[in-house]
Amino acid sequence: MNSTPALAPETTIAVIGRGRLGGVLARALRQAGLAVSGPHGREEVIPETDIALLCVPDSAIPEAAAAARRSATRVAHVSGATPLDDVDFSIHPLQTFTGAESPDVFHDIGAAISGRTPADKNTAEQLARTLGARPFGVDVAHRAGYHAAASFASNFVLTVLDAAEQLAASAGIRGDEARDLLAPLLRRTVDNWQRNGSTASLTGPIARGDEATVARQRGAIDETDPELVPLFDALADATHAIARQKAAV
């Protein structure tokens, strides 16, 4: 894929959807030199355009795609899990967005691409490169699994971090202080995982086989935040499985 060029400067794109990603994408594509209209609301009639890029909720894609077909040569969506039944191709930036990011937020991030035809996939790849992203192919049959991986790496991490913040608060470490103290641990863990994978990077009482400490942790959680016990148990079971893999190496 590395030889695929960016989109031609004369390519026109209509961004549909005024959510967080729609606005950032419109700004980034304009900065890349393309003629961009929008972000448009889903109810708006868009101008004649080469590509209509749907940045709408997954459930709204069929209706939005049908409307966009009246004006667009190609229609695409940015959903990670939705198939291509209603569009020609998909590009899913593998990043989390608040809507306030600068256009260079897409530089060097991954972008999952799929297309109904080789030409559609090529257009998706060109669009990713125009944004400065690194395109990688995900076939339609595996899109939901790919998107689940992204949820584990982003949404579910926040669930775990929220639990960590609650437990820190029960120990008297609250708010900004808790996040400031825990963040370096999190960053080092992610760095180690990126370099070496989860099995080689696992540390802590489960990795050491220190079940007495694990039991003390569980008891403390049961006393101060009992609603977190099921999450702790599920994570401990999964972590024991990683530890067993580590022991077998």
N, C-alpha and C positions, 0 to 999 in steps of 0.2 A: 504493500500500500504506500510506501514512502515516496514513490514517484508521482503520485496523483497531485495535480496542481490545485490551487484554490479556485473558487468560483470566479468567472470572468467579471470584471468591474461593472459591465452593463447589466448584470443579473438583477432583476427586481424581486423584492421579497416583501410580502405582507405578513406582519406578525399579528396573530389573533389571540387575544387574551391579555388582560391587564393585571395579571397577578405578578408575583415576585420575579419569576423567570422571564415572562414576556417583556417586561421593561428592560431588564439587564441585557437580554438578547438583542433587542432593538438597538440599544445604545452601542453594543459591541459590533453589530453588523454595520451600523453607520460609520463607526470609527474605522472599520476595515475598508470603507470606500464604496459600499454598495448602496443602491437606491432602495431605501426601506420606508414603508408606510406603516403606521401604527406605533405602539400596539393598539389594535382595534378592539372594541367590545364585540362579544359574540353576536350581538344583534345588528351590527353595522354591515352595510354593503361595502365590500372591499374593492379597490380599483383592479383593473386588469394587471396581472402579475405573473412572473415566471414561477414563483414558489409561494404557497400559502403555508406558513409555519404555525401550527396549532399549539398554543401554550394554554390549554384549557384542562379542566378536570377530566379524568379518564372517561367518566360516564357521559361527558358532553361531546366526546370526539365524533361519534357517528353523525350527529346533527350538524356540528360545526364543519365537518368535512364535506357533507352534502351541500351546504351553503357555499363553501369556498370553491367547489368545483365549477361554479358558474363563472368564476373570474380567473382561476389559476390554472396554469399548465400542469403543475405538479402540486400535490398536497402532502404535507408531512406532519408528524406529531413529535412531541418531545417526551412522551411517556416511556418509562422504562419497562413496564410489564405488558402493556396493551399490544395485541397483534396488529397486523397491517391490513385487516379486513377493509378498512375505510380510507386508507391512505396509500401513497406510493412508496414512501420511505419513512424512516424514523431516525432521529438523532437524540440520544439521551446523555446530556452532560453529567458525568459522574462527579457531582459536587453538590453541596448544600448551599442554598441561596436565601438571603434575607430580603433581597430587592434593592439594597443600598450599595451593592458592589460596583466597582469601577469596571469598564469594559474589558480590562486585561485579566479579569477573574478566570477567563477560559484558557488562558495561556498555559500550556503544558499539562492540563488535566486530561483524563480519559474521556472519550465520548463513544458510547456504544452505538453502532450503526447497523441498520437492517434495510433491505430494499426488496421490492417485489420482483424486480428484474436487475440484471447486472448494471444497466444504465442508471436505474434508481439508486442502487447502492453506491455507484460512483458519484452521483450527485450528493448523496449524504456524506461521503468521504470528503468531497470538495468543500462542503459547507463546514465540516468540522475543522478542516485545515485553515479555512478563511478565519475562523474564530481563534486560531492558534492552538486548538486542542489536538490530542493524539487519538485518532479514530481506531477503533477495534471492532471487529465483526461479532455479532451475536445473532445466531439464527433464530427464526421465529419460534421454534419449538422450545427454546431455552430462555426466552426473554423473562418469563416470570421467575425462574430460578436465579437468573442474573440479578434481577431487581431485588429479590429476597436477600442476596448477598450484600447489596448496597444498603438495605435496611438494617442488617446486622451491623454493618460497619459505621452507620451514622445514627439512625433513630434509636436502635436498641442500646448503643453505647451511651446515649444520653439518658436512657432509662436506668442503666447501671450507675452512671455518674450522679443522677438524682438521688439514688439510694445511698451512695457514698456520702453525699452532702448531708442527707438526713442523719446518717449515723455519726458523722463528724459533729453535727449540731448537738446530738445527744451527749457527746463528750465535751461540750463547751466550746467547740470550734465552729463558728457560724459564718454564713454569708460569704463575703468577699475573701475573708481570711481563709476559710476552708478551701475555696476554689484555688486561691493563690498557692496554698501549701500542697494541694493534691495535683495541680497541673503539671509540675515537673516530673512527678512519678508517672503520670499518664503519658507525657511526651516520651520519656525514656522507654516505657513499655512499648509504645507504638514504634519507636525507632528500632528497638531490638526485634520486634516482630517483623518489621519490614526487611531487616537484614537477614534474619535467621529463621523466621517462622515461629509458630506458637510453641511447638514441642521443645525446641532448644531454648526458648526465652522464658519458659515458665519458672517462676520462683515462688517463695512463700511456704506456708505450713503444709499445704497439700503436696507440693512438689517434694518437700522434705520428709513426708510421711508422718508429720507431727499432728496426729489426730486429736490429741488432748487440747492443743491450741485451737483447732477447728471447732471442737466442742465448746470451748470457752467463748469463742466468737459467736457461735449460734445461741448460746445461753444469754449473752449480753444483748443480742438482737431481740430475742424472745422477751426480754425484760423491758427494753426501751422502745422497740419498734416492731411489735409482733406481726404486723401486717407484711413485714419484709422477710419473714421466715421462709415462706414458700419460694420466694425468689432466691434467697440464699441457698436453700436446699437444691434447687434446680441447677444453679450455677456451680455449687460444690460438686454435684454429681458429674456435670460435664467436665469440670476441671480435673476430677479424679481420672476420667477417661484419658485426658491429655497426659496426666502424670504417668499413667500406665504405659502409654506410648513411649514416653521419655525413658522409662525404666527398661523398655524392651529394646531400645537402640543400643 
